[in-house]
Amino acid sequence: MHITASVFINDDESGLHHDYEKCLERLAPEKPYSQYEYNGYEDNADAHLKRTIMGREVVIAITIGKLDFGPWEQIFYG
């Protein structure tokens, strides 16, 4: 698991994936790099913030020994 990676559960739908990208970019835009104090060494402060928003772990229900998801849910690593 990389420090800027996230694990989350949601519907596997391309429009939703695109919406996540747009929303996260509005909340923590990549550029200008100079807007972040952290970007003195690396230019990825936005990725650290985005990961904090999305989280790094999930709880998954197990029913009768199997992962218990809704009909369209998947686990994502982003």
mmCIF file of the N, C-alpha and C atoms, coordinates in Angstrom:
data_MODEL
# 
_entry.id   MODEL 
# 
loop_
_atom_site.group_PDB 
_atom_site.id 
_atom_site.type_symbol 
_atom_site.label_atom_id 
_atom_site.label_alt_id 
_atom_site.label_comp_id 
_atom_site.label_asym_id 
_atom_site.label_entity_id 
_atom_site.label_seq_id 
_atom_site.pdbx_PDB_ins_code 
_atom_site.Cartn_x 
_atom_site.Cartn_y 
_atom_site.Cartn_z 
_atom_site.occupancy 
_atom_site.B_iso_or_equiv 
_atom_site.pdbx_formal_charge 
_atom_site.auth_seq_id 
_atom_site.auth_comp_id 
_atom_site.auth_asym_id 
_atom_site.auth_atom_id 
_atom_site.pdbx_PDB_model_num 
ATOM 1   N N  . MET A 1 1  ? 0.849   -1.179  0.000   1.00 0.00 ? 1  MET A N  1 
ATOM 2   C CA . MET A 1 1  ? 0.000   0.000   0.000   1.00 0.00 ? 1  MET A CA 1 
ATOM 3   C C  . MET A 1 1  ? 0.886   1.230   0.000   1.00 0.00 ? 1  MET A C  1 
ATOM 4   N N  . HIS A 1 2  ? 0.724   2.057   -0.971  1.00 0.00 ? 2  HIS A N  1 
ATOM 5   C CA . HIS A 1 2  ? 1.481   3.303   -1.068  1.00 0.00 ? 2  HIS A CA 1 
ATOM 6   C C  . HIS A 1 2  ? 0.808   4.376   -0.223  1.00 0.00 ? 2  HIS A C  1 
ATOM 7   N N  . ILE A 1 3  ? 1.574   5.299   0.304   1.00 0.00 ? 3  ILE A N  1 
ATOM 8   C CA . ILE A 1 3  ? 1.058   6.325   1.211   1.00 0.00 ? 3  ILE A CA 1 
ATOM 9   C C  . ILE A 1 3  ? 0.001   7.220   0.552   1.00 0.00 ? 3  ILE A C  1 
ATOM 10  N N  . THR A 1 4  ? 0.012   7.338   -0.767  1.00 0.00 ? 4  THR A N  1 
ATOM 11  C CA . THR A 1 4  ? -0.992  8.172   -1.435  1.00 0.00 ? 4  THR A CA 1 
ATOM 12  C C  . THR A 1 4  ? -2.094  7.339   -2.090  1.00 0.00 ? 4  THR A C  1 
ATOM 13  N N  . ALA A 1 5  ? -2.142  6.050   -1.788  1.00 0.00 ? 5  ALA A N  1 
ATOM 14  C CA . ALA A 1 5  ? -3.168  5.178   -2.368  1.00 0.00 ? 5  ALA A CA 1 
ATOM 15  C C  . ALA A 1 5  ? -4.363  5.067   -1.424  1.00 0.00 ? 5  ALA A C  1 
ATOM 16  N N  . SER A 1 6  ? -5.495  4.721   -1.992  1.00 0.00 ? 6  SER A N  1 
ATOM 17  C CA . SER A 1 6  ? -6.726  4.595   -1.234  1.00 0.00 ? 6  SER A CA 1 
ATOM 18  C C  . SER A 1 6  ? -7.416  3.285   -1.581  1.00 0.00 ? 6  SER A C  1 
ATOM 19  N N  . VAL A 1 7  ? -8.148  2.754   -0.618  1.00 0.00 ? 7  VAL A N  1 
ATOM 20  C CA . VAL A 1 7  ? -9.003  1.595   -0.846  1.00 0.00 ? 7  VAL A CA 1 
ATOM 21  C C  . VAL A 1 7  ? -10.414 2.018   -0.488  1.00 0.00 ? 7  VAL A C  1 
ATOM 22  N N  . PHE A 1 8  ? -11.357 1.745   -1.382  1.00 0.00 ? 8  PHE A N  1 
ATOM 23  C CA . PHE A 1 8  ? -12.737 2.134   -1.122  1.00 0.00 ? 8  PHE A CA 1 
ATOM 24  C C  . PHE A 1 8  ? -13.687 1.181   -1.834  1.00 0.00 ? 8  PHE A C  1 
ATOM 25  N N  . ILE A 1 9  ? -14.935 1.191   -1.409  1.00 0.00 ? 9  ILE A N  1 
ATOM 26  C CA . ILE A 1 9  ? -15.972 0.359   -2.019  1.00 0.00 ? 9  ILE A CA 1 
ATOM 27  C C  . ILE A 1 9  ? -17.035 1.287   -2.588  1.00 0.00 ? 9  ILE A C  1 
ATOM 28  N N  . ASN A 1 10 ? -17.415 1.027   -3.813  1.00 0.00 ? 10 ASN A N  1 
ATOM 29  C CA . ASN A 1 10 ? -18.514 1.771   -4.419  1.00 0.00 ? 10 ASN A CA 1 
ATOM 30  C C  . ASN A 1 10 ? -18.943 1.061   -5.684  1.00 0.00 ? 10 ASN A C  1 
ATOM 31  N N  . ASP A 1 11 ? -19.906 1.639   -6.368  1.00 0.00 ? 11 ASP A N  1 
ATOM 32  C CA . ASP A 1 11 ? -20.383 1.063   -7.627  1.00 0.00 ? 11 ASP A CA 1 
ATOM 33  C C  . ASP A 1 11 ? -19.285 1.138   -8.681  1.00 0.00 ? 11 ASP A C  1 
ATOM 34  N N  . ASP A 1 12 ? -19.200 0.108   -9.502  1.00 0.00 ? 12 ASP A N  1 
ATOM 35  C CA . ASP A 1 12 ? -18.237 0.075   -10.603 1.00 0.00 ? 12 ASP A CA 1 
ATOM 36  C C  . ASP A 1 12 ? -18.908 0.663   -11.834 1.00 0.00 ? 12 ASP A C  1 
ATOM 37  N N  . GLU A 1 13 ? -18.908 1.986   -11.900 1.00 0.00 ? 13 GLU A N  1 
ATOM 38  C CA . GLU A 1 13 ? -19.586 2.701   -12.984 1.00 0.00 ? 13 GLU A CA 1 
ATOM 39  C C  . GLU A 1 13 ? -18.667 3.819   -13.463 1.00 0.00 ? 13 GLU A C  1 
ATOM 40  N N  . SER A 1 14 ? -18.401 3.867   -14.755 1.00 0.00 ? 14 SER A N  1 
ATOM 41  C CA . SER A 1 14 ? -17.401 4.795   -15.299 1.00 0.00 ? 14 SER A CA 1 
ATOM 42  C C  . SER A 1 14 ? -17.732 6.257   -15.002 1.00 0.00 ? 14 SER A C  1 
ATOM 43  N N  . GLY A 1 15 ? -19.006 6.629   -15.028 1.00 0.00 ? 15 GLY A N  1 
ATOM 44  C CA . GLY A 1 15 ? -19.378 8.007   -14.716 1.00 0.00 ? 15 GLY A CA 1 
ATOM 45  C C  . GLY A 1 15 ? -19.031 8.365   -13.284 1.00 0.00 ? 15 GLY A C  1 
ATOM 46  N N  . LEU A 1 16 ? -19.224 7.423   -12.375 1.00 0.00 ? 16 LEU A N  1 
ATOM 47  C CA . LEU A 1 16 ? -18.894 7.655   -10.969 1.00 0.00 ? 16 LEU A CA 1 
ATOM 48  C C  . LEU A 1 16 ? -17.389 7.806   -10.788 1.00 0.00 ? 16 LEU A C  1 
ATOM 49  N N  . HIS A 1 17 ? -16.605 6.985   -11.485 1.00 0.00 ? 17 HIS A N  1 
ATOM 50  C CA . HIS A 1 17 ? -15.146 7.108   -11.412 1.00 0.00 ? 17 HIS A CA 1 
ATOM 51  C C  . HIS A 1 17 ? -14.710 8.504   -11.866 1.00 0.00 ? 17 HIS A C  1 
ATOM 52  N N  . HIS A 1 18 ? -15.286 8.964   -12.942 1.00 0.00 ? 18 HIS A N  1 
ATOM 53  C CA . HIS A 1 18 ? -14.981 10.302  -13.456 1.00 0.00 ? 18 HIS A CA 1 
ATOM 54  C C  . HIS A 1 18 ? -15.400 11.379  -12.446 1.00 0.00 ? 18 HIS A C  1 
ATOM 55  N N  . ASP A 1 19 ? -16.562 11.215  -11.839 1.00 0.00 ? 19 ASP A N  1 
ATOM 56  C CA . ASP A 1 19 ? -17.034 12.174  -10.837 1.00 0.00 ? 19 ASP A CA 1 
ATOM 57  C C  . ASP A 1 19 ? -16.097 12.233  -9.633  1.00 0.00 ? 19 ASP A C  1 
ATOM 58  N N  . TYR A 1 20 ? -15.587 11.076  -9.202  1.00 0.00 ? 20 TYR A N  1 
ATOM 59  C CA . TYR A 1 20 ? -14.606 11.062  -8.111  1.00 0.00 ? 20 TYR A CA 1 
ATOM 60  C C  . TYR A 1 20 ? -13.393 11.907  -8.478  1.00 0.00 ? 20 TYR A C  1 
ATOM 61  N N  . GLU A 1 21 ? -12.872 11.692  -9.673  1.00 0.00 ? 21 GLU A N  1 
ATOM 62  C CA . GLU A 1 21 ? -11.692 12.439  -10.117 1.00 0.00 ? 21 GLU A CA 1 
ATOM 63  C C  . GLU A 1 21 ? -11.953 13.934  -10.115 1.00 0.00 ? 21 GLU A C  1 
ATOM 64  N N  . LYS A 1 22 ? -13.088 14.343  -10.663 1.00 0.00 ? 22 LYS A N  1 
ATOM 65  C CA . LYS A 1 22 ? -13.423 15.769  -10.715 1.00 0.00 ? 22 LYS A CA 1 
ATOM 66  C C  . LYS A 1 22 ? -13.595 16.349  -9.320  1.00 0.00 ? 22 LYS A C  1 
ATOM 67  N N  . CYS A 1 23 ? -14.289 15.638  -8.456  1.00 0.00 ? 23 CYS A N  1 
ATOM 68  C CA . CYS A 1 23 ? -14.543 16.116  -7.101  1.00 0.00 ? 23 CYS A CA 1 
ATOM 69  C C  . CYS A 1 23 ? -13.240 16.251  -6.313  1.00 0.00 ? 23 CYS A C  1 
ATOM 70  N N  . LEU A 1 24 ? -12.410 15.232  -6.371  1.00 0.00 ? 24 LEU A N  1 
ATOM 71  C CA . LEU A 1 24 ? -11.143 15.275  -5.640  1.00 0.00 ? 24 LEU A CA 1 
ATOM 72  C C  . LEU A 1 24 ? -10.228 16.370  -6.167  1.00 0.00 ? 24 LEU A C  1 
ATOM 73  N N  . GLU A 1 25 ? -10.244 16.578  -7.459  1.00 0.00 ? 25 GLU A N  1 
ATOM 74  C CA . GLU A 1 25 ? -9.403  17.628  -8.042  1.00 0.00 ? 25 GLU A CA 1 
ATOM 75  C C  . GLU A 1 25 ? -9.886  19.013  -7.608  1.00 0.00 ? 25 GLU A C  1 
ATOM 76  N N  . ARG A 1 26 ? -11.197 19.188  -7.445  1.00 0.00 ? 26 ARG A N  1 
ATOM 77  C CA . ARG A 1 26 ? -11.723 20.469  -6.935  1.00 0.00 ? 26 ARG A CA 1 
ATOM 78  C C  . ARG A 1 26 ? -11.317 20.679  -5.485  1.00 0.00 ? 26 ARG A C  1 
ATOM 79  N N  . LEU A 1 27 ? -11.353 19.605  -4.692  1.00 0.00 ? 27 LEU A N  1 
ATOM 80  C CA . LEU A 1 27 ? -11.026 19.714  -3.272  1.00 0.00 ? 27 LEU A CA 1 
ATOM 81  C C  . LEU A 1 27 ? -9.529  19.898  -3.023  1.00 0.00 ? 27 LEU A C  1 
ATOM 82  N N  . ALA A 1 28 ? -8.702  19.234  -3.816  1.00 0.00 ? 28 ALA A N  1 
ATOM 83  C CA . ALA A 1 28 ? -7.248  19.312  -3.645  1.00 0.00 ? 28 ALA A CA 1 
ATOM 84  C C  . ALA A 1 28 ? -6.591  19.327  -5.026  1.00 0.00 ? 28 ALA A C  1 
ATOM 85  N N  . PRO A 1 29 ? -6.635  20.480  -5.702  1.00 0.00 ? 29 PRO A N  1 
ATOM 86  C CA . PRO A 1 29 ? -6.072  20.539  -7.057  1.00 0.00 ? 29 PRO A CA 1 
ATOM 87  C C  . PRO A 1 29 ? -4.564  20.282  -7.066  1.00 0.00 ? 29 PRO A C  1 
ATOM 88  N N  . GLU A 1 30 ? -4.120  19.601  -8.103  1.00 0.00 ? 30 GLU A N  1 
ATOM 89  C CA . GLU A 1 30 ? -2.692  19.285  -8.217  1.00 0.00 ? 30 GLU A CA 1 
ATOM 90  C C  . GLU A 1 30 ? -1.840  20.548  -8.351  1.00 0.00 ? 30 GLU A C  1 
ATOM 91  N N  . LYS A 1 31 ? -2.282  21.475  -9.180  1.00 0.00 ? 31 LYS A N  1 
ATOM 92  C CA . LYS A 1 31 ? -1.494  22.667  -9.467  1.00 0.00 ? 31 LYS A CA 1 
ATOM 93  C C  . LYS A 1 31 ? -2.273  23.922  -9.095  1.00 0.00 ? 31 LYS A C  1 
ATOM 94  N N  . PRO A 1 32 ? -1.635  25.002  -8.767  1.00 0.00 ? 32 PRO A N  1 
ATOM 95  C CA . PRO A 1 32 ? -0.181  25.181  -8.777  1.00 0.00 ? 32 PRO A CA 1 
ATOM 96  C C  . PRO A 1 32 ? 0.471   24.493  -7.586  1.00 0.00 ? 32 PRO A C  1 
ATOM 97  N N  . TYR A 1 33 ? 1.619   23.893  -7.808  1.00 0.00 ? 33 TYR A N  1 
ATOM 98  C CA . TYR A 1 33 ? 2.333   23.189  -6.753  1.00 0.00 ? 33 TYR A CA 1 
ATOM 99  C C  . TYR A 1 33 ? 2.652   24.107  -5.577  1.00 0.00 ? 33 TYR A C  1 
ATOM 100 N N  . SER A 1 34 ? 2.838   25.370  -5.865  1.00 0.00 ? 34 SER A N  1 
ATOM 101 C CA . SER A 1 34 ? 3.251   26.334  -4.834  1.00 0.00 ? 34 SER A CA 1 
ATOM 102 C C  . SER A 1 34 ? 2.180   26.587  -3.770  1.00 0.00 ? 34 SER A C  1 
ATOM 103 N N  . GLN A 1 35 ? 0.950   26.126  -3.992  1.00 0.00 ? 35 GLN A N  1 
ATOM 104 C CA . GLN A 1 35 ? -0.107  26.354  -2.997  1.00 0.00 ? 35 GLN A CA 1 
ATOM 105 C C  . GLN A 1 35 ? 0.052   25.491  -1.752  1.00 0.00 ? 35 GLN A C  1 
ATOM 106 N N  . TYR A 1 36 ? 0.936   24.500  -1.808  1.00 0.00 ? 36 TYR A N  1 
ATOM 107 C CA . TYR A 1 36 ? 1.101   23.572  -0.697  1.00 0.00 ? 36 TYR A CA 1 
ATOM 108 C C  . TYR A 1 36 ? 2.471   23.736  -0.043  1.00 0.00 ? 36 TYR A C  1 
ATOM 109 N N  . GLU A 1 37 ? 2.480   23.760  1.273   1.00 0.00 ? 37 GLU A N  1 
ATOM 110 C CA . GLU A 1 37 ? 3.730   23.815  2.037   1.00 0.00 ? 37 GLU A CA 1 
ATOM 111 C C  . GLU A 1 37 ? 4.558   22.545  1.836   1.00 0.00 ? 37 GLU A C  1 
ATOM 112 N N  . TYR A 1 38 ? 3.901   21.403  1.715   1.00 0.00 ? 38 TYR A N  1 
ATOM 113 C CA . TYR A 1 38 ? 4.574   20.106  1.606   1.00 0.00 ? 38 TYR A CA 1 
ATOM 114 C C  . TYR A 1 38 ? 5.407   19.993  0.329   1.00 0.00 ? 38 TYR A C  1 
ATOM 115 N N  . ASN A 1 39 ? 5.043   20.722  -0.692  1.00 0.00 ? 39 ASN A N  1 
ATOM 116 C CA . ASN A 1 39 ? 5.670   20.541  -1.996  1.00 0.00 ? 39 ASN A CA 1 
ATOM 117 C C  . ASN A 1 39 ? 7.077   21.120  -2.103  1.00 0.00 ? 39 ASN A C  1 
ATOM 118 N N  . GLY A 1 40 ? 7.796   21.220  -1.017  1.00 0.00 ? 40 GLY A N  1 
ATOM 119 C CA . GLY A 1 40 ? 9.181   21.638  -1.095  1.00 0.00 ? 40 GLY A CA 1 
ATOM 120 C C  . GLY A 1 40 ? 10.088  20.509  -1.535  1.00 0.00 ? 40 GLY A C  1 
ATOM 121 N N  . TYR A 1 41 ? 9.726   19.279  -1.189  1.00 0.00 ? 41 TYR A N  1 
ATOM 122 C CA . TYR A 1 41 ? 10.547  18.107  -1.523  1.00 0.00 ? 41 TYR A CA 1 
ATOM 123 C C  . TYR A 1 41 ? 9.951   17.321  -2.687  1.00 0.00 ? 41 TYR A C  1 
ATOM 124 N N  . GLU A 1 42 ? 8.661   17.088  -2.648  1.00 0.00 ? 42 GLU A N  1 
ATOM 125 C CA . GLU A 1 42 ? 7.954   16.374  -3.713  1.00 0.00 ? 42 GLU A CA 1 
ATOM 126 C C  . GLU A 1 42 ? 6.780   17.232  -4.174  1.00 0.00 ? 42 GLU A C  1 
ATOM 127 N N  . ASP A 1 43 ? 6.297   16.981  -5.360  1.00 0.00 ? 43 ASP A N  1 
ATOM 128 C CA . ASP A 1 43 ? 5.150   17.727  -5.889  1.00 0.00 ? 43 ASP A CA 1 
ATOM 129 C C  . ASP A 1 43 ? 3.880   16.874  -5.838  1.00 0.00 ? 43 ASP A C  1 
ATOM 130 N N  . ASN A 1 44 ? 3.610   16.250  -4.690  1.00 0.00 ? 44 ASN A N  1 
ATOM 131 C CA . ASN A 1 44 ? 2.430   15.397  -4.618  1.00 0.00 ? 44 ASN A CA 1 
ATOM 132 C C  . ASN A 1 44 ? 1.600   15.633  -3.358  1.00 0.00 ? 44 ASN A C  1 
ATOM 133 N N  . ALA A 1 45 ? 1.642   16.839  -2.827  1.00 0.00 ? 45 ALA A N  1 
ATOM 134 C CA . ALA A 1 45 ? 0.827   17.139  -1.638  1.00 0.00 ? 45 ALA A CA 1 
ATOM 135 C C  . ALA A 1 45 ? -0.647  16.875  -1.918  1.00 0.00 ? 45 ALA A C  1 
ATOM 136 N N  . ASP A 1 46 ? -1.098  17.184  -3.123  1.00 0.00 ? 46 ASP A N  1 
ATOM 137 C CA . ASP A 1 46 ? -2.506  16.959  -3.464  1.00 0.00 ? 46 ASP A CA 1 
ATOM 138 C C  . ASP A 1 46 ? -2.880  15.486  -3.337  1.00 0.00 ? 46 ASP A C  1 
ATOM 139 N N  . ALA A 1 47 ? -1.982  14.576  -3.716  1.00 0.00 ? 47 ALA A N  1 
ATOM 140 C CA . ALA A 1 47 ? -2.260  13.144  -3.625  1.00 0.00 ? 47 ALA A CA 1 
ATOM 141 C C  . ALA A 1 47 ? -2.401  12.701  -2.173  1.00 0.00 ? 47 ALA A C  1 
ATOM 142 N N  . HIS A 1 48 ? -1.596  13.269  -1.292  1.00 0.00 ? 48 HIS A N  1 
ATOM 143 C CA . HIS A 1 48 ? -1.711  12.944  0.128   1.00 0.00 ? 48 HIS A CA 1 
ATOM 144 C C  . HIS A 1 48 ? -3.065  13.405  0.673   1.00 0.00 ? 48 HIS A C  1 
ATOM 145 N N  . LEU A 1 49 ? -3.498  14.587  0.276   1.00 0.00 ? 49 LEU A N  1 
ATOM 146 C CA . LEU A 1 49 ? -4.786  15.101  0.737   1.00 0.00 ? 49 LEU A CA 1 
ATOM 147 C C  . LEU A 1 49 ? -5.941  14.275  0.177   1.00 0.00 ? 49 LEU A C  1 
ATOM 148 N N  . LYS A 1 50 ? -5.857  13.915  -1.101  1.00 0.00 ? 50 LYS A N  1 
ATOM 149 C CA . LYS A 1 50 ? -6.909  13.117  -1.733  1.00 0.00 ? 50 LYS A CA 1 
ATOM 150 C C  . LYS A 1 50 ? -7.035  11.754  -1.049  1.00 0.00 ? 50 LYS A C  1 
ATOM 151 N N  . ARG A 1 51 ? -5.910  11.156  -0.710  1.00 0.00 ? 51 ARG A N  1 
ATOM 152 C CA . ARG A 1 51 ? -5.929  9.865   -0.018  1.00 0.00 ? 51 ARG A CA 1 
ATOM 153 C C  . ARG A 1 51 ? -6.577  10.005  1.351   1.00 0.00 ? 51 ARG A C  1 
ATOM 154 N N  . THR A 1 52 ? -6.306  11.113  2.053   1.00 0.00 ? 52 THR A N  1 
ATOM 155 C CA . THR A 1 52 ? -6.914  11.329  3.354   1.00 0.00 ? 52 THR A CA 1 
ATOM 156 C C  . THR A 1 52 ? -8.429  11.433  3.232   1.00 0.00 ? 52 THR A C  1 
ATOM 157 N N  . ILE A 1 53 ? -8.896  12.096  2.194   1.00 0.00 ? 53 ILE A N  1 
ATOM 158 C CA . ILE A 1 53 ? -10.330 12.230  1.946   1.00 0.00 ? 53 ILE A CA 1 
ATOM 159 C C  . ILE A 1 53 ? -10.962 10.864  1.659   1.00 0.00 ? 53 ILE A C  1 
ATOM 160 N N  . MET A 1 54 ? -10.310 10.058  0.837   1.00 0.00 ? 54 MET A N  1 
ATOM 161 C CA . MET A 1 54 ? -10.870 8.777   0.412   1.00 0.00 ? 54 MET A CA 1 
ATOM 162 C C  . MET A 1 54 ? -10.676 7.656   1.431   1.00 0.00 ? 54 MET A C  1 
ATOM 163 N N  . GLY A 1 55 ? -9.668  7.766   2.278   1.00 0.00 ? 55 GLY A N  1 
ATOM 164 C CA . GLY A 1 55 ? -9.418  6.728   3.266   1.00 0.00 ? 55 GLY A CA 1 
ATOM 165 C C  . GLY A 1 55 ? -8.494  5.650   2.747   1.00 0.00 ? 55 GLY A C  1 
ATOM 166 N N  . ARG A 1 56 ? -8.018  4.827   3.674   1.00 0.00 ? 56 ARG A N  1 
ATOM 167 C CA . ARG A 1 56 ? -7.052  3.800   3.290   1.00 0.00 ? 56 ARG A CA 1 
ATOM 168 C C  . ARG A 1 56 ? -7.492  2.395   3.622   1.00 0.00 ? 56 ARG A C  1 
ATOM 169 N N  . GLU A 1 57 ? -8.677  2.255   4.204   1.00 0.00 ? 57 GLU A N  1 
ATOM 170 C CA . GLU A 1 57 ? -9.159  0.924   4.534   1.00 0.00 ? 57 GLU A CA 1 
ATOM 171 C C  . GLU A 1 57 ? -10.678 0.904   4.506   1.00 0.00 ? 57 GLU A C  1 
ATOM 172 N N  . VAL A 1 58 ? -11.222 -0.289  4.377   1.00 0.00 ? 58 VAL A N  1 
ATOM 173 C CA . VAL A 1 58 ? -12.671 -0.462  4.357   1.00 0.00 ? 58 VAL A CA 1 
ATOM 174 C C  . VAL A 1 58 ? -13.049 -1.645  5.237   1.00 0.00 ? 58 VAL A C  1 
ATOM 175 N N  . VAL A 1 59 ? -14.286 -1.661  5.659   1.00 0.00 ? 59 VAL A N  1 
ATOM 176 C CA . VAL A 1 59 ? -14.847 -2.795  6.385   1.00 0.00 ? 59 VAL A CA 1 
ATOM 177 C C  . VAL A 1 59 ? -15.798 -3.492  5.427   1.00 0.00 ? 59 VAL A C  1 
ATOM 178 N N  . ILE A 1 60 ? -15.650 -4.787  5.302   1.00 0.00 ? 60 ILE A N  1 
ATOM 179 C CA . ILE A 1 60 ? -16.462 -5.552  4.362   1.00 0.00 ? 60 ILE A CA 1 
ATOM 180 C C  . ILE A 1 60 ? -17.266 -6.595  5.133   1.00 0.00 ? 60 ILE A C  1 
ATOM 181 N N  . ALA A 1 61 ? -18.549 -6.590  4.910   1.00 0.00 ? 61 ALA A N  1 
ATOM 182 C CA . ALA A 1 61 ? -19.397 -7.592  5.549   1.00 0.00 ? 61 ALA A CA 1 
ATOM 183 C C  . ALA A 1 61 ? -19.146 -8.965  4.919   1.00 0.00 ? 61 ALA A C  1 
ATOM 184 N N  . ILE A 1 62 ? -19.184 -9.979  5.750   1.00 0.00 ? 62 ILE A N  1 
ATOM 185 C CA . ILE A 1 62 ? -19.072 -11.359 5.274   1.00 0.00 ? 62 ILE A CA 1 
ATOM 186 C C  . ILE A 1 62 ? -20.316 -12.110 5.737   1.00 0.00 ? 62 ILE A C  1 
ATOM 187 N N  . THR A 1 63 ? -20.990 -12.712 4.773   1.00 0.00 ? 63 THR A N  1 
ATOM 188 C CA . THR A 1 63 ? -22.204 -13.468 5.062   1.00 0.00 ? 63 THR A CA 1 
ATOM 189 C C  . THR A 1 63 ? -22.020 -14.890 4.536   1.00 0.00 ? 63 THR A C  1 
ATOM 190 N N  . ILE A 1 64 ? -22.183 -15.830 5.394   1.00 0.00 ? 64 ILE A N  1 
ATOM 191 C CA . ILE A 1 64 ? -22.015 -17.254 5.056   1.00 0.00 ? 64 ILE A CA 1 
ATOM 192 C C  . ILE A 1 64 ? -20.681 -17.473 4.339   1.00 0.00 ? 64 ILE A C  1 
ATOM 193 N N  . GLY A 1 65 ? -19.626 -16.863 4.867   1.00 0.00 ? 65 GLY A N  1 
ATOM 194 C CA . GLY A 1 65 ? -18.279 -17.076 4.361   1.00 0.00 ? 65 GLY A CA 1 
ATOM 195 C C  . GLY A 1 65 ? -17.922 -16.360 3.066   1.00 0.00 ? 65 GLY A C  1 
ATOM 196 N N  . LYS A 1 66 ? -18.787 -15.454 2.580   1.00 0.00 ? 66 LYS A N  1 
ATOM 197 C CA . LYS A 1 66 ? -18.511 -14.750 1.322   1.00 0.00 ? 66 LYS A CA 1 
ATOM 198 C C  . LYS A 1 66 ? -18.627 -13.244 1.528   1.00 0.00 ? 66 LYS A C  1 
ATOM 199 N N  . LEU A 1 67 ? -17.840 -12.484 0.744   1.00 0.00 ? 67 LEU A N  1 
ATOM 200 C CA . LEU A 1 67 ? -17.958 -11.030 0.774   1.00 0.00 ? 67 LEU A CA 1 
ATOM 201 C C  . LEU A 1 67 ? -19.384 -10.645 0.425   1.00 0.00 ? 67 LEU A C  1 
ATOM 202 N N  . ASP A 1 68 ? -19.956 -9.750  1.179   1.00 0.00 ? 68 ASP A N  1 
ATOM 203 C CA . ASP A 1 68 ? -21.366 -9.395  1.011   1.00 0.00 ? 68 ASP A CA 1 
ATOM 204 C C  . ASP A 1 68 ? -21.467 -7.965  0.471   1.00 0.00 ? 68 ASP A C  1 
ATOM 205 N N  . PHE A 1 69 ? -21.517 -7.854  -0.845  1.00 0.00 ? 69 PHE A N  1 
ATOM 206 C CA . PHE A 1 69 ? -21.614 -6.568  -1.532  1.00 0.00 ? 69 PHE A CA 1 
ATOM 207 C C  . PHE A 1 69 ? -23.005 -6.366  -2.106  1.00 0.00 ? 69 PHE A C  1 
ATOM 208 N N  . GLY A 1 70 ? -23.311 -5.103  -2.408  1.00 0.00 ? 70 GLY A N  1 
ATOM 209 C CA . GLY A 1 70 ? -24.493 -4.808  -3.199  1.00 0.00 ? 70 GLY A CA 1 
ATOM 210 C C  . GLY A 1 70 ? -24.255 -5.301  -4.615  1.00 0.00 ? 70 GLY A C  1 
ATOM 211 N N  . PRO A 1 71 ? -25.282 -5.281  -5.461  1.00 0.00 ? 71 PRO A N  1 
ATOM 212 C CA . PRO A 1 71 ? -25.171 -5.886  -6.797  1.00 0.00 ? 71 PRO A CA 1 
ATOM 213 C C  . PRO A 1 71 ? -24.104 -5.253  -7.696  1.00 0.00 ? 71 PRO A C  1 
ATOM 214 N N  . TRP A 1 72 ? -23.761 -3.993  -7.497  1.00 0.00 ? 72 TRP A N  1 
ATOM 215 C CA . TRP A 1 72 ? -22.789 -3.345  -8.379  1.00 0.00 ? 72 TRP A CA 1 
ATOM 216 C C  . TRP A 1 72 ? -21.511 -2.937  -7.661  1.00 0.00 ? 72 TRP A C  1 
ATOM 217 N N  . GLU A 1 73 ? -21.413 -3.260  -6.380  1.00 0.00 ? 73 GLU A N  1 
ATOM 218 C CA . GLU A 1 73 ? -20.252 -2.823  -5.613  1.00 0.00 ? 73 GLU A CA 1 
ATOM 219 C C  . GLU A 1 73 ? -18.998 -3.628  -5.923  1.00 0.00 ? 73 GLU A C  1 
ATOM 220 N N  . GLN A 1 74 ? -17.876 -2.936  -5.802  1.00 0.00 ? 74 GLN A N  1 
ATOM 221 C CA . GLN A 1 74 ? -16.561 -3.528  -5.998  1.00 0.00 ? 74 GLN A CA 1 
ATOM 222 C C  . GLN A 1 74 ? -15.613 -2.881  -4.992  1.00 0.00 ? 74 GLN A C  1 
ATOM 223 N N  . ILE A 1 75 ? -14.476 -3.528  -4.769  1.00 0.00 ? 75 ILE A N  1 
ATOM 224 C CA . ILE A 1 75 ? -13.398 -2.920  -4.004  1.00 0.00 ? 75 ILE A CA 1 
ATOM 225 C C  . ILE A 1 75 ? -12.467 -2.246  -4.998  1.00 0.00 ? 75 ILE A C  1 
ATOM 226 N N  . PHE A 1 76 ? -12.086 -1.007  -4.693  1.00 0.00 ? 76 PHE A N  1 
ATOM 227 C CA . PHE A 1 76 ? -11.186 -0.263  -5.580  1.00 0.00 ? 76 PHE A CA 1 
ATOM 228 C C  . PHE A 1 76 ? -9.919  0.131   -4.854  1.00 0.00 ? 76 PHE A C  1 
ATOM 229 N N  . TYR A 1 77 ? -8.820  0.107   -5.570  1.00 0.00 ? 77 TYR A N  1 
ATOM 230 C CA . TYR A 1 77 ? -7.532  0.608   -5.096  1.00 0.00 ? 77 TYR A CA 1 
ATOM 231 C C  . TYR A 1 77 ? -7.186  1.757   -6.020  1.00 0.00 ? 77 TYR A C  1 
ATOM 232 N N  . GLY A 1 78 ? -7.074  2.928   -5.454  1.00 0.00 ? 78 GLY A N  1 
ATOM 233 C CA . GLY A 1 78 ? -6.835  4.100   -6.307  1.00 0.00 ? 78 GLY A CA 1 
ATOM 234 C C  . GLY A 1 78 ? -5.740  4.980   -5.788  1.00 0.00 ? 78 GLY A C  1 
# 
